[in-house]
Amino acid sequence: MDSSVDLSPLGRRLSELSAQVPSDSPELWKDVESTAQSLANGLRARDGPIDNHTALGQTSLPQDLTTLFTSALHGSAIPDLSYLPVVFELLRVSANLCMDHDENRGQLLEAGLPQALVALLEGYAESIPNPPISTPLALTIPHLKVVRTAIGALLNASLNYDPVKSRLRSLDSGLTIMKLSTATYPPAAWLTAAPSSPDENTSEAQEESWTLRSGVSSWAWRIIVDLKEVKDETLQIFNPDVLPLLTPALAAFCPPYPPGSRLFEADSPMFNMLLHADFDVLEESCTLIESLSLDVEDVRLSLARGLNFSAEHGGVPCLCTILDFIENGDYPPFWQTALPEADRKRREKVFDNCKAALIKSVVEVAGEERNEDVLWDDSEDNKPGGEFVCRMVHLLKKYVADMDRAMPGAGVAKDSYAGRDDLAICASLSLGNLARREKNSAVLLSPPHSLAPFLTSSHLLSASIDIKVKHGIIGLLKHLAQSCAQSAVIHDALVNAGVVKAVAKSGVWDERTDEMAEIVQVSAIGIVKYMCNANVENTFVLVLPGHDDASSPTGLSQIMALVKRTKSTPVRSEGTRVLVNVIKSLWSNDPSANPSMNATLQGINTADALLENQRKRHESMQTVLTPECAFALASLVGRSAKYPLLVNEGVVALSLMSTIKAGGPLALSAILTPMLFDGAPPEPPSAPPSASSELTSGSDVSSPVVTTPSTRGRLPVPRNALDMLIAVLKNVDNPVNFQMEVRVNVCSFFAQLTRHTSGPELLRVKDSVKPVVENIAESLENASGKEEMLVKAAKKLLESWV
């Protein structure tokens, strides 16, 4: 109809007919149908000289449409066959009236039409069987037209219009629309489907039916995507009930695929259109599963529960289906012939992104704290860790085994996991989230899993490996290594697999990695930090050159180079803590300084082995007795005002270094050297280090300290580490309270420093520190408990300076 035609007479005629309801004469409804059809056709035209949409919206037409629509249902949930045509035309009028017209959207909302349309869709949804649905819902073409047009009317009424969107959310319409969409158009069902109703026995009818079904799916997803677009991210339109509706789309893209379609010829326009429709559903489903997994705790919990309890999702194995798709999902073979190469490659890339999105979902589910006891199942002896853990272990092992078998330049077998980095990433990140407990780590490293040698494989941990794979593997190794001091099983498995050497050779601390992988660098630092904690053999591996490649930089030299060049405070601090543990291990295991250790070594080793151990220790100690290492420790002290743990660790390491004649001058010079903060004040680490044990006085090698919440002012920026040490002793106006044990260790450090140093630099230290120590000794003269311990340390220091 010409856009210059005035449609108000048709609007008035519908109003007159509406006034005659509830008359049920066939002639009345035939008149309503023809009038609505003409009006709907006229409203398709826009931007003409007559603004029919605004004019009609200001009349009683919105209310008349609602009245006629509800009357045509005659109290039923869905329209009777004889009233389908008139309902269809009324829906067309409604859809065209409010398209891109907010005023009319508001009028229809006030008239209650969107609410009535949701009720209609709920009526259709009541006939849907429980998922999974492999065959399309049996609807005739007239019913399909009504369903599609009702969804189209809701889309036009709500698109980017918050009042209607808000009402649709309150009616839980998203779940209703999703149920109807997935039942009407199950992806790939058209490949195996026969005609779904008697009126679809011709090819034309089949084409119309599947065109309508794919249209329902397309418009339904547009509404769902729009309903999800809200400023308040806490407003969710879905709960876990939607999961069994989403995951069947993934199964449609897993082998085996049918050889062709029973309804449409390959390469026909319908065949190609439905291929595209399937893929659109897959992409939207994966995107929605990912966002729900990231944003909704109940979804993460439900996915995990469903792994072992099939009733969680009504018998649909949602998490298993997701894992199956990640592992086995593949490009449909029809893409090779049906799609142009450029389009096929674009869709293959999107397909890969769908897998990446679901990997994020799986990792998030495994990372949910409350899911650890659900996904980790010790109930079956032959499946240590349970089904999920065994599956993740299998992925890693098969990836490494298939990479071992892969021949360079040769083709990859269909069932091979060689090159499947995504599987290694999914498995390692998921297991890393479950390996935070010592008992879990021990299971992963013990038979039958025995993962350690696989994790250090060159296929997972070497300089040429993609940083995303390293991120997962190194994160998993860090969680395993954090328990090695408490578990001989864990420690021995990691040592036998050569974890420290493998990490050092992985290239993770290379300068080219700095910009994109700080979190991976910190995790790798964490591994060697744990492994070198009071373990001299691991320390030798980190500090000394290897026999097979003596020219390569050692692990410690790589870390210290990273600490020197980085601007990241967490990297600086954690990297320097590795040096702290190295020094603790080397000094505390020195047989010459520890007679009991010496006797033990003599009892279990040959003389040659003892001499070799002493040689390695001496060489390692010389390696860390450098101005660079001493300054790194002093900088750790100076920039860590908010964290007594870090200050104390630096002090302990400097004290140990000072016990050697060559180390005292290095420590003295380091604490007096001005610190550089890249033009900015020193920053604390992004998160306070955890503490696991109490401090002891002196130069004890176990020294974590719990951080005290800030209740004081801000400490002036220290010029050097000496300023910080004096501030610790004073313990006034500090961002945190330094525990008594830290202050005792500072006194012990100054006393130790005196033994191997002299000259102007030492005099400068004494002049600065002595008044503070004297004040402590005098003000706490009658102290008891921990304060008494500080007074004794202060007096002992003053005596050494007499």
N, C-alpha and C positions, 0 to 999 in steps of 0.2 A: 504494500500500500504506500502511496506517495506520502512523504513526510510533511507535505503542505496541507494535508487533509485534517480537518478538525475532528478529533475522536470523541469529543464530549457527548454527542448523541448516543454513541455506543455505551459510554459510561452511564448515562442516564437510563438507558434501556436495561442494563444489568441491575441498576438500583431498583427499577420497577419490578423486575423479575424477582429480586431478592425479597421484596415486600410481599410477594405471593407465597413464599415458603411458609409453612410446610406443605403446601399443595404437592401432590405426588403424581401429577398427570404427566404422561410421557411427552406431551406437546410442550409443557413448560420446560422440562429439562432439555428437550431438543432445541428449544429457542435459546436457553442459556448456553448450550454448547456452541451454536452457530454464532451468537453474539460475542461470546468469549473468544472464539477462534478469530473473528474479524478484529477484535480489539487487540489480541495478542500479536497478530500479524502487523497491525498498524504501529504498535509500540516498539517493534523491532527497528523502525526507522528513527534516527536521532538527528539532532543538529539541523532540523528544518526551520522554516519561518515560524512555525507554531510550536510552542513548548508544551506538547500534550502531557508529558510526564508530570511536570509541576502542576499543571491545571487539574489533571485527574487526581493527583495525590491530595489536593486540597478539598476534594469532594468526599462523599461518603463511600467512594469506591473501595478503599482498603477494608472498611468494615463489611461492605457488601460481599467482597471476595471471601472473607472469613466465614460469613454466614452461609453463603452458597456452598462453600467447600465442606463445611461440617455437616450441612444438611444433606449433601449428596452421599455422605457415608451412611446415613440412616442408622446411626448408632453402632455401626460395625467398626472393627479396628482397621480393616482395609476395604476398599470399595468393591461392591458387587460388579460382576462382569458387565451388566447393562449400564452401569454408571461410570465405567472406566473412561470413556471418551470425554464426558463433561468434566470429570475431575482433572483429566490431562490438560484440557484447554484452560481451566481456571488456574492451574499451576503455571501454565505458560504466561498468562496475563500477570500473575504475581511476580514471576521471575523477571519479565521484561519491564515491569513498572518500577522496580527498585534498583535496576542495574545502574551502578555509579550515581546513585541519587540518594543522599543521606536523609533528606527530608521525607521522602517516601519510605525509606527503611524505617524511620522512626514511626511513621503513621501505621505501617503494617505491624510493627512490634506492639504499638498501643492497641491495635485491633486484635492481637493475639494470634496472628497467622503463623509466625515462626514456631510458636508452641504447638499449634495444631499440626504443622508439618512434622515436627519431631514425634508427636504421638502416632502419626501415620507410619513413619519409618519404624517405630517400635512395634507396631502391629505386624509389619512384614517380618521384623526380626524375631518375633515369637515363634515363627515356623522353622527357624534355622536349627539344625541339629548341632550337637556339641562338636567342637573341633577335635581332631583335624578334619577338614572338609576337602575331599579330593574330587568330588563331582559338584558341578555348579547347582545352585539352588534352582529347583524346577519352577520357573516363572514364565508365563506366556509373554509374548511380545507386548500386548497392551499393558500388562502389569509392569514389565521392564520399563516401558515408557514413563509410566507414572512414577516409579521409583527414581529413575534418573532425573526426571524433571523436578521432582520434589527436592532432591539433593541440589540440583542446579538453582532452584529458587532460594534455598537456604544459603547457598554460596553467594548468590547475588545480594542477599539481604545482609550478610554478615561480613563480607570481605572488607577488611580495614575499617570496620564500623564497630566500635567497642560496645555500645549498648546491646546490640544483638548478640555479639560474641559472648558477652557476659551472661546473657540469658541462656544461651546454648550451653555454656559451661555448667551453669547451675542445674540444667536438665540432664547432665551427664550424656549429652548427645554424641560426644566423640566416640564413646564405646559403642553406642547403637549404630552409628554410621560405619564404624570399622567392622562390626559384625556383619552388617548388610553387604558391605563392599567385598570382604573376603569370601563370603558365601556366594555372592553373585558372580564374582570373577576370581576363582582360585587360579593363581598363576600356573601356566602350562597345562591346565585341565583341558584346554581346547585341543591339545595334541592327541588326547585319547578319548575325548568325549564323543558320544553319539547324540543325535537330536534329543533335546531335553524335554520337549513337549510335542503333542500331535501336530501343532500348527507350524512346526519347523522342519517339515519333511522335504522342502525344496531348498536348493542351494541359496536362493535369494533370501529365504526366511532365516536360514542358518547365518548368513552374513549379517542380516539385520539384528538378529539376536545377539551375536557376539560383538557387534559394533555397540549395541546398547550396553552390554555387560562391561565392556572395556571403558565405556563412557561413565558408567556408575563408578568404577574404580578410580578413574582420573579425577572426576569432580569430588569424590569423597576425600581423596588425598589432599586436594587443594583446600578443602574446608579444614581438615585436620591440621595441616601445616599452618594455616592462618590462625586457628584457635590456639595453637601453641605459642604464637608470637605475642608475648605479654612482657611488660616491663618488670613485673614482679615474678621472679623466677620460682617463687614458692608456689605459685598457682599452677597446678598440674591438671591436665585434662584426663590423664590415665592413671590407673593403679595396676598392680600386677595381673589383674584379670585380662589385660590386653595381650599378654605375652603369648598365650596359645593361638592367638589370631595372627600374630606377626611371624612366628618362626616357621610355619608351613611354607611360606614363600621361599625360605632358604632351601628347603628340601627339594623344591622344583629345579634347583640348579646343581643338584648332586647326581652323579651317575647312578644307575644307567638311564640314558635318555631313550625315549621312543624313537623308532626309525623315521617317523614322519607323522603328519596329521591325518586323521580319519575324515576330516571335514573339508580341509582346504589344501589345494595344491601348493607344493613348495615353490617359493619365489612369487606366489601370487600376491596382489596387494593386501588381501586379508591376512595371509600368512605373515607377511612382513610387519603389518600393523600390530598384530597380536604379539609378535616377538618383541617389538618395542614396548608394548603395554606390560608384558611380563617383566621386562628389565626395569621399567619405571617403578613397579611395585617392589621389586627387590631393593632398588636404591633407597626408596622411601622407608621401607621396613628396616633396613640396616641403620639408616640415620636415626630412626625413632628408637630402636633398641639401644643404640649407643647413648643417645641423650638421656633416656630413662635410666640406664645403668649409671651414668655419671651423676644424675641429679636426684634420683629417688632411692632412698635407702631401702624402702619396702621392696622395690624391684630387685635390688641386689640380693636381699635376703631370700626372696621368693625363688629366684633363679637357682640359688645354692640348695635350698630345701628340695626343689624339684628333682635334683640329681638322684636322690635316694628314695624319694616319696612321690610316686607317680600321681597320686591324688592331688598333689599341689596344683597341677595345671590340667586337671581333668583327664589325665592319661597322656597328655602331650609332653614329650621329653624335651622341654625347651632348651635347657643348657646343652644337652647332648646334641640336639639339632644344630645349635650354634657351633659347637665343636666339630661336628661332622662337616658343616659347610666350610669352616676354616681349613680343615684338613683335606677334604675331598672335593669341595665345590670347584667347578670348572666352567670355562666358557662353553655355552651350548654349541654343539657341532654345526647347527644350522647357521650360525653367524658367518662361517667360512664362505658359504654360498649366497646367503641372503643379504649380506651387508657389504657396501663398498668398503674398500680397505681402510680409508681414513676414518669412516664411521665405526668400523669394527675395532680399530686400534683405540679410538676414543672410549668406546664402551668397555674394552678390556681394561683400560686404565681405571675407569670408574669401578669396574668389578673388583679390581685389586684394592681400591680404596674402601669398598664395602667390607672386604675381609679385614682390612686394617681397622675399620671402625668396630667390628665385632671383637677383634683382638683386644682393643681398649676395653670393651665391655667385660670380657672374660677376666682381664687383669684387675678391673675394678671390683668385680665380684670376689675374686680371690683376695683382694686387698681390704675388703670389708672386715673389720675386726671381729664382728659377731659371726662371721662365716667360717672362721678358722676351724672351730670344732665341728662344723657341718661338712666342710669339704675335706677335712682331714679325718679319716675314718680308720680306727684301729681294730674294727670288729672282725676282720677276716685275716687270718695269719698268712694266707697265700697272696694277699694283696696289701702289702705294708703301705699304710697311708690312705688306702681306699681307692675307689675307681678313678677319681679325678687325678690324684697324685700319680697313680700308675700310668694313666694316659699321658700326662705331661712328661714323665720320665721316659716313656716309650718314644715320644716325639723327639726328644733330645738325642737319645741313643740312636734312633734310626737315622736321624739327620747326619750325625757324625759317621755312622757306619756306611751310609750311602755315599757320602762325600769321599770316604776312603776308597770306595769301589769305583767311583766315577773316573773315567779316563779323560784326560785333557783333550778337547776337540771332538770327543765322541758324543753321540746323542744320549739323552737322558731317558731311561725307561719310564713308562707311564706311571708305575707305582713307586718310583724312586722319590725320595725326599731331598736328593742332592739339589742344592741351590734354593731350597725352600726356607729362606731366611725368616719368613713370617712365622713359620712353625717354631723355629728356635727362639724367636723373640717372645712369642706367646707363652711357650713352656717355661722359659727361664724367668720371665717377669712374674708369672703366676706362682711358680715354685718359690721364688724369692719372697713373695708375700706370705707364704706359708712356712718359711724356714726360720722365723724369728725365735722359735723356741728351741732349746737345746735338744730335747727329745726328738723333735721333727728333723732337725739337722742330722742327728745321729742316724736316723732311719734312712735318709737320703744318701748317706755316705757308706752305709753298711749293706752287705748282701741282702736281698738280690739286686737292689738298685745300684749301689756302688758307683755313684755318679762322678766322683772326683776326677778320674782320668779322662772322662768325656768332656768335662768342663774345661780342662786345660788343653784339649785338642787344638791343634793349629787351625782347624776349621772353625773354631769358635773364638779363639783368643790368639791373635797374631796381628802384626802391623797392617796387613792387607784386609782385615775383616771390617765390614761396615760398622760404623759407630753405633748404629741402632742395635746390632747384635751384641756388641761389646757391652752396651748399656745393660741389657738383660743378664748376660753372663756374669759380669762384674758385680752387679747388684746382688745376684744370687750368691756368689762367692763371699761377698761381704757379710751377708747374713749368716752364712755357714761359719765363716771365720770368727765371728764375734763370740762364739761359744767354745773356741778351741782351747782357751785357757782352763775351762772347766771340764772338758771331755777329752780323754786320751784318744777315744775312737775318732772324734772329729779331727783333732790335731794330727794324728798319724795318717789319716786318709788324705788330708790336704798336703802334708809334707811329702808323702810317697808320690803324690801326683805332681809335685813340683810347682805348687801354686805361686810361690813368691817369684820364682824364675819366669814362669809363664806371664804373670802380670807385668813384670819388668820388661819383657820382650814384646809386649802387646802394642807398644806405640801409643798408649793412652796418655802418657805424659809428654808427648812430642809437642813442639810449639804449634804445629799446624792443627792440633786438636783443641787448642785453648779456646777459640772463639765459640765453638759449638758444643762443647762437652764438659763443662765445668762440673756438673753433677756426677759424670762418669769418672772424672779425675779424682774427685773427692772420695767416691766409693772405692776406687782402686787404692788410694792412700789408706783408706780404712782397713782394707784387707791386710796390707803389709804391716800396718800398725798393730793389728791384733796378732798377727803371726809372729812378730818380733817382740811381743810383750813377754819378757823374761824367758826368751828362748834363743839361745846363742847360735844354734845351728841355722835357724831361719835368718838370723841377723847376718851371719857370714854370707849367705846367698844374696842378700840385699846389698851388702856393702862391698863385697870383693868381686873382682872380675871373674867371669866363668872360664873354665878351661877350654871350652869349645869356641869361645869368641871373646878373647881377652881385649880386643880393640873396641868393643861396644861399650857405651857408657853403662855404669852400674845402675841398679834401681835407685839407690840413695842419691847418686849424682843427678839422676833425672829429676827426682823429687826436689832436691835443693835448687836446681836450675829453675824449676817451675815456681818454687817459692820466691825466688829472687825476681822473676820477671812478671809475675801475676799482680793484678790489682785487686784480686778477690781476697777479702779477709778470711773467709772460711778455708780457702785453699792454703793460704799462708799458715793459718793456725794449725790446721790438721796435718799439713805437710811437715811442719816443725815438730808436731807431736810424734811423728815417726822417728825423727832424730832423737827425741827424748827417750823413746822406748829402746832405740838402738844403744844409746849410752847406758841406760839402766841394765840392759842385758849384758853388755860387754863388761861393765864394771862389777856388777853383782856376781857374775860368774867367773871372775878372775881367780884362779886357783891360788895364786901367790898371796892374795888378800883374803882367801877363805880356806883355811886348813881343812875343814870338813868336806868342802867341795873337792879339794885336792885329793883327799883320801878316797873319796867315792870314785873319782876318775881313775885313780891307780888301781882300784879294785876291779873295775869292769873293762878297762882298756889296756892295750899293750902300751909299752913305753913309747913306741913310735906314734901311736894314735894320740897319746897325751902331748907329745911334742908338737904334732901337727895341729892339735887344738890350740896350744899356746901360741904357735906361729900365726895362725889365722886371727886369734884374738889380738895379738900385738899389731898385726898389719891393719886390722879393722880399726883399732883404737887410734893408730896414726892417721888413718883416713879421716876420722872425725875431729881430730885435734887441729883444726884450721880456723883462721879468723872468720871465714864465711859461716862455718857452723856455729861458732861462739856468738857471732852477731845475730844469727837467726834465732838462737835461744833468748838472747837479750831482747830482741824485738818482740818475741812472744810475750815476755814479761811486760814490756813497756806498753803494748797496745791492748792489753787484756784487762783493763780496769774493772770491767763489769763481771769478770769471771775468775774468782779465786783459784779454780781448778787449773786454769791455764797458767796463771802467774806462778802457782806452786810447782807445776810440772817444769816450767822453765828454770825456776830456782833450784830444784832438785838436780836437774841435769847439769846446770852450771856448777853446783857444788861437787858433783861427781867428777866433772872435768877438772876441777881445781885440785883434786887429790893427786894429780900427776904433775910433776914439776913443770912440764911444758904447757900444761893446761891452765895453770893459775894465771899467768900473764895474758893469755888469750881471753879468759873470762873477765879479767879486770879491764882490759882495753874495750871489750865489747859493751860492758855496762856503762861506759863513759862515752861511747860513740853516739853522736846525735842520730836520732831516728828519722826516717823519711816516711811521710804518709801521703805522697803524691799530691801535696798541696792541701790536703784535707786532714781534719783531726782523725785520730785513730778510731776505727769502728769495731764494735764487738762482733763476734760471730753471729750468723743469722739465727742460730738457736743455741741455747746453752748446752754444753756437753753434759751427758748423763754421768751420774756418780754412782759408784758401786761399792765403795768401801770408805772407811774412816781414815783420816790422816794420822800419821804418826810423826813424831818429832825427828829432828836430825835430818839425815839424808836417806830416809827410808825410800825404797823404790816403789812402794804402792801408795799413791797419794791423791786419789780423786777427792774432790771437795764439793759439797752441795752449794749451789748458788743461793744467796740470800736475796729476797726481793728488795728492790731499791726503795730506801726510805730516806735517802740523803741527797745532798746536792751533787753537782757535777764536778768531778776532779779536773783540775787544770791539765791541759795537754802536757804530758811529760816531755822534757827535752831528750831524755835518754832513759835507759832502764834503771839507772840509779835513782832518778826522781821517783819512779814507781815504787822501788823497794823502800825508799824513805816514807812514801805515802802509806805503804802497807804497814810499816812499823808504827807510824802515828795513828793510822786507822781513824782519821778525822776527815769529815767532808768527802768520804768516798761514796761512789754510787752504790756500793755494797759493803756490808761488814765483812772484813777479812777475819776468818776464824783464827783462834789463838794458835793453832798448829801451823798455819801459813806464816805467821809472824815469827814463831820459833824457828822455822826452817830458814827464814831470811837471816836471823841472827847466826844460825849455824853456817850459812853460806859465807857471811862476812868473816867469821872466825876461820873457816877453811881457807878462804882467799888469802889470809895473812901468811899462811905457811910457805907459800912458794912465790910471793911477790914482794916488791919493795919499791922505793923511789917515790917520785912526785905524784904519780897517779894514785898509789895507795894512800899517800898522805892526803890527797884530795878527798878520797873516799872517807877516810877517818874523820877529817874535819867536818864533813857533811853529816855523817851518821852518828858520831859520838854523842853530840848533844841530845839527839833523839833517844838513844839507848840509855843514856844517863837519866833522862826524864822518866823512862819506863821503869828503871830500877828503883828510882826514888818514889814515884807516885804509887807503885804497886808493892811497896816494901813488905806490907803485912798481908799480901794476897794469899789465897789458897786455891786449890784445884788447878784448873788449866792456867789461870793467871800466874800461879806460883811457878808453873813450868816455864812461862815466858820470862819471869823475873830471873830464874836460874840461867836461862840461855843468855839474857842480856848481861848479867854479871860475868858469865864465862867469857863473853866476847870482850867486855871491858878489861878483864884480866889479861886476855891475850894481846891487848893493845898497850899494856903498861910498858 
